[in-house]
Amino acid sequence: MFQMHGGKTQSRMTEKCNKFKESYYSFFNKHKTHAFVKNMITAGIPFFMGGIVGARATSALTLSPAAVSIGSITGQYLLGTPAFGSLHYLDNKEIYRDKDGIKWKLLATDIAKLTFALGVLDGAYLAARPVLVYQFLKNGVDPVAASVYADSITFPIYWALAVPVAKSIGVLK
């Protein structure tokens, strides 16, 4: 422990953690595109896991490749969408909050804009991913592996296109 100005005592580790936290949030508040990409990658983990869980759960009920494809994509959206929305809000609190609380109208408007704009990408994703999973399954690939392989192909394309789309609608400046 060491003595801080004003008579307060604080550990060096706590001071370093607070300094890192300030620089981390400062960087992402200045660079919204980086924050958006960070959120997509971070939320990609629940999306990825949701696909695996959905594929495994559906394959336990049926061996139909079409049903497993649908179960896999449903699992992704059930886990990944709330994760991304929460991260987007947390990184943009200064935009969506004021002294009176949360600016629900602005938050709803931005989410609607993101949903609409990314909906075009989601449409392509929803068309391509289940087809890939289905094809992998028809070729004898394990349901979990089929989900992982399809994500390995579709996620990078989705992520590469999401930033320009978000910038074009004004959510990222």
N, C-alpha and C positions, 0 to 999 in steps of 0.2 A: 504494500500500500504506500502511497505517497500523498503529500499534501497538495491540494489544488488551491488556486487563488480564491480568496473568500472563505477559507477555512474548511472547504469541502474535501472529503477524502474519497478517492476513486482509484480503482485498480487500473494498472496499465492496460490490461487486456480489455477491460470495458471501454477505456478511452480509444483504443485501437479499433474495436468493433464499432463504436459509434462513428468514428472517422470514416471507416470503410462504408458504413451504411449511408452516411451523408454523401460521399463521393459517388456511390452506386446510384442512389436516387437522383442526384444532381445530373449524372451522365444521361440516364434514361429520360429524365424530364426535358433535357435539352435536345435529345436525339430520339424523337418519337418513332421514327422508322425502326431504329434498333430495338426499342421497347416492343413494338408490334411484332417484329421477328422473334424476339425473345419469348413473347407470349405464345406465338404460334408453335415454337419449338417446345416450350414447356407444356403447353396444352396438348401437344402431339403425343406426349407420354400417356395421358388418359385416353386419347383417341386410339392410340395403338393398343393399349391394354383392353379397352372396350371391345375392339375388334376381335381380340384373342378370346376374351370371355364370351362374347356373343357367339363366336364360331364354335367354341367348345360346348357351350350350353345347348346350342341348337343341334349340334352333331350328336349329343347324347339322346336327343329326342327323335331325330330323323336322320337318315343318310342322304336325303335329297340335297344335291348341290345348290339348287335354287333357294331352298329354305335356309341352308347354312350361310349363303351369301347375304341374304336379307337379315338374318340374325346377327351376322358379323357387323354389317353397316349400322344396324340399329344400336348395337352395343357401343359402337364408336360415338355416335351422336349423343347417346344418353350420358356418357362419361365426359366426352371432350368438350361439348358445347358449353356447359356450365363452367368448366375450368377456364376456357378462353374468355368468356364474358366476365368472370370474376377478376381475372388478371388484367384485362383491358380497363375495367373500372378502377382497380387499385393503382395502376400506373397513370391514370388520368384524373385522380381525385381533384386536383386543382381546377380542372375544367368542369367537373360535374358536381362540385360542392361550393357553397358559399356560406356566409354567416347564418343563413336561414336553414341550411341543411342541404340535402341532395337536390340537384336540379333535375327532377324526374323527366320533365318534358324534353330537355336537351339530351339526356341519357337515352331516352326512348327513341328520339329522332336519330341519333347516331347509330344506335343498335339497328334501327330499321334500315338506315342507309347501308350499313355493313351487311345486314342480312340480304337485302336486295342485290347489292353489288356482288357479294360473295356467293349469292344464290346461283348466279350464272356459272361460277366455277364449281359450286356444289352440284349443279345439274350435270356438268361434264364428269365430275368425280363420281356422282351416283350412277352415271351410265357406265363408266369405265371400270370402276373397282369391282362391283359385283360380277361383271363379265369375266374379269381376270380371275377372281376367286372361283367362279364356276368352272372356268377352263382348267385351272390347277386341280380342282377337285375331280373333274372328269378324267384327268390324267393320273389319278391315284395319289395325289399329294395329300398329306394329313391336313385336316381342317385348320389347325393352328398355323401350320407352315404356309398354307394357301393364303391365309389372312396376312401373315407377315410378308410374303412375297408380293402380294398385291399392293400393300402399303409401301413397300420399298420402291415400287414403280410409280405409284400415284402421288404419294406425299411430296416428293421433291418438285414435281411439276406444279402441284397445287400451291406450294409455298412460294415458288418462283413467280407465279402469276398473282398471288394475293396482294403483295406490296404495291405493284403498279395500279391494281384495281382500287385499293384503299386510298391511294393518293389521288386517283382520278375523281373520286367522289368527295374528296375534301376531308375525310376522317383523319388522314395523315397530311400534314402540311410540310 
